[in-house]
Amino acid sequence: MAFSNEPASFFSNFRTISRIVCDNLLDDPIYFFLQAARRVDSRFLSSFALACVRFLPKRAIEFRAVGLLLAGNTSELSLFLRQLDSATLSERSKARLGNIAIAIQDAQSAAHLLQKCPSSNTALCRTSARHAWYLGDMQGAIDILASVVRPSNKQLRHYESELKVFRGDLAITAKREIVQHDSSDGVSTLHFLTNSLPHTGSGYAQRSHSILTSLRDEGWKIEVLTRAGYPLTVGKIRAKGQDIVDGIAYRRVFPARYRSDMGSKIQQQADALASAVERLRPSVLHTTTDFSNALAVMSVAEAYGLPWVYEVRGQLADTWASTRPESARSSQRYRLFKEREAFVAARATHVVTLGETMKSLLVAQGVPSDKISIAPNSIGDAYLEEPIERSWARASLGLSPDLQYVGTVSSLVAYEGLDLLIRAAAELIPENPKLRVLIVGSGVESNNLRELGIELGIDEYCIFTGRVPRNDARTYHCALDIFVVPRRDLSVTQAVTPLKPVEALACEVPVIAADLPALREIVADGVTGKLVPPEDAGKLARAIRSLLEDPSKRASMGVAGRRTMLAERTWSANARKLSETYKLITDKLQ
């Protein structure tokens, strides 16, 4: 398989996106619509849908549920679904409403709707299978589906392919002679990424870009491929075969026939990587979580005799489980997910991770400690500059210089615990009307958080900016008096160190964070900020109050935070460590 340096044609992009959409529609058109609606972030659509819900008759159950979904008010939607009498609903209604519950990741409502549902109704069985799959019972989901659909059914084939990969299926790359790198062309590293700038602005994409630019500055020739089909898979119909950002070329893999099942996608990615190795002759391969990326890279690295690095950026099995009932942690999917991650980490030439907590988890999974190094989330060039003066930052953003702003720059997802911040603010605002909550970012919890502000009577004190350009994020950091990270106490939040509080500290903004192992690696309690018990809005409120009442303490914490980040967390320092690692593992193979 080849990849192109030239812009992809609009027609070929349209054809690939159409195929992706068709695959999803063939899988289940209703569920595809629900998933797409779940991700719409439009204030107009939200307000319009909510207005429609108010005028719908009570008997229009399914329309009311869809309206609440489009409004993004998933808390009210969950309550609505749980109050329905499942016994009075038709099988088709149960199927549709169950799909809605699964789309908003509400396993409890789905279980309520689908209880006592042995049935030969195809739609209901497909929903029941999807519920089992969501909870991690992969084989159970396949068994339910296989009883009512043909072997060629898209949903069934997707499930079967994924389970095969989770059980150990590997991509196949023919053994080749070792490709000798041409040192006259510069020593190179080939990175394989899930997504990237400029189409995705997530913390993952930002970290990747920072690592790549820093390695380039260390003298490495950088080559990058992204996953097969990306960014067409996220709807970027005008995507080119290559995007250049700050001198880094992100090459896209656009297969002539995009494959949507997991096993075929991994094979397509391995084929694209093999083609890239033939053309570019890199010295080392480097990829990131999840294990599906690693399977493709491992296949090619072992075929060509190249060293490869696996960068573990999260405990993704725990991320998956964080949106499900506790029982999901004993499910087939969770167990196999952990096993696959441990397998590829042990097979990699070297492993890089974010912090000591994650390193200890990898060691517990059987990865030798001496082949793990740490490259923590760090600050980029803009954050190395002196912080923007607070009054100037606020003026440029249209914020008042006379108010007090506490908040965050984050993805708005449930495990961030931002509802705790709003509840804490509701406790403080009656005594401090100058307090404002500033939440910068977007995500599926956006409308739930807005509704919570209305419910608590503080919506006029809460500012939701939505997604902002990445260059504006630093200005928002500098505008805050306190940066808050009220993460919930989950396996994923205990282990994974986020990027945004690191950037806040670099901006001389003190951080109040949940007292979790990963966050203790960033925030020094009483020195650069405060640590509070997780999931306790009252204690969070008291910590915010104490810092708002002590400007000198905030200032000293801010100075200490920036000093620490400059000393311990820069991308250039990470690049030097990675460069040493690359040289070490390539020398061992010579």
Secondary structure, 3 states (H helix, E strand, C coil): CCCCCCCCCHHHHHHHHHHHHHHHHHHCHHHHHHHHHHCCCCHHHHHHHHHHHHHCCCCCHHHHHHHHHHHCCHHHHHHHHHCCCHHHCCHHHHHHHHHHHHHCCCHHHHHHHHCCCCCCCHHHHHHHHHHHHHCCCHHHHHHHHHCCCCCCCHHHHHHHHHHHHHHCCCCCCCCCCCCCCCHHHCCEEEEEECCCCCCCCCHHHHHHHHHHHHHHHCCCEEEEEEEECCCHHHCCCCCCCEEEECCEEEEEECCCCCCCCHHHHHHHHHHHHHHHHHHHCCCEEEEECCHHHHHHHHHHHHHHCCCEEEEECCCHHHHHHCCCCHHHHHCHHHHHHHHHHHHHHHHCCEEEECCHHHHHHHHHCCCCHHHEEECCCCECHHHHCCCCCHHHHHHHHCCCCCCEEEEEECCCCHHHCHHHHHHHHHHHCCCCCCEEEEEEECCCCHHHHHHHHHHCCCHHHEEEEECCCHHHHHHHHHHCCEEEECCCCCHHHHHCCCCHHHHHHHCCCCEEEECCHHHHCCCCECCCEEEECCCCHHHHHHHHHHHHCCHHHHHHHHHHHHHHHHHHCEHHHHHHHHHHHHHHHHHHHC
